[in-house]
Amino acid sequence: TAHGVQVIIYYQVLSEPTVRDFKEILTVARAFGTDSLAGIGGGSVLDVAKLVAALNQSSQHVEDLFGSGNVLERKTWLACLPTTAGTGSEVSPNAILLDEADRLKKGIVSPFLVPDAAYADPKLTLTVPRKVTAETGMDALTHCIEAYTNKHAHPGIDMYALEGIRLIANNLLNAVNDPCDLEAREALLLGSLYGGLCLGPVNTAAVHALSYPLGGEFHIPHGLANAILLPSVMCFNISADPCKYAKVAEAFGLARSGSDEETAANGVAWITHLSEAIGIPTNMSAFGISRDDIPELAEAAMSVQRLLVNNPREVTYEDAFEIYQSLFE
């Protein structure tokens, strides 16, 4: 431009960007001479943009970044504009890539991945298909629930998490049924952003850990995988903190009913009914997965310890096996 600022904008739907995809895009960005970058799209697009910005002027390799705190710096200015209300990637320090070698989605977490600017405009989400609205909305809801019930939760994040739960739970069905409902779209996008703010200080837990093998091995979209697992994992976790799960149910809009355990169980039933109403499948056999695949899935999930350590209840291999097993019943 006249001011000498070059911007490369990458806008494409990538349901599961791989390490190879990322390297190809990074090569293009470097060849262009990019010194600032904007990511416009869903969570996968934003994650790729964040990693391109981090490595554009760096000698590090993406394979060395998996895990937390491994990004040394970022010199490229970055803005993110979400077109889905789901990942909260526009404000989070997280990025996810599919490692083809291990057939597992892996996370990269660093403060250098937090964009310099985020522009969340609900009008950008009006053309999102019904299915994507449902799945990304459930992803955002999962972020907020897992942050609030997290072993490392704290009051500063609880405020964002609870408000995110309330906004998404009370508007997701409306947005799915009426894609042009701008008020519902705005509520979802704000709830998604709140969920993204929870990811740095607290992060997610067992739902996400168990969802990664479903994406890596069977290419189930991330939001859909979380949505399928959420009720079962909530049910598994209630005994660890029934008071918090009762408060989640209240954030859904449910009245207290008897004990914390009863109220929390009603919350699980409510989220199950919501999933059915927005078209989320409840049985993993719908994706060509069989019971014979459960041992491999459980073993892969147990490798995601960076998230499992956040879960309010310890998850063993046997627990993971039973949670996957429940998704066939």
PyMOL commands that set and color helices and strands:
alter all, ss='L'
color gray80, all
select helices_A, chain A and resi 19-32+43-55+62-64+89-91+111-113+122-125+130-148+155-169+172-177+182-199+206-218+222-240+242-252+260-277+284-287+291-302+305-308+317-326
alter helices_A, ss='H'
color red, helices_A
select strands_A, chain A and resi 7-10+36-41+67-68+77-82+94-99+104-109+117-118
alter strands_A, ss='S'
color yellow, strands_A
deselect
rebuild
show_as cartoon
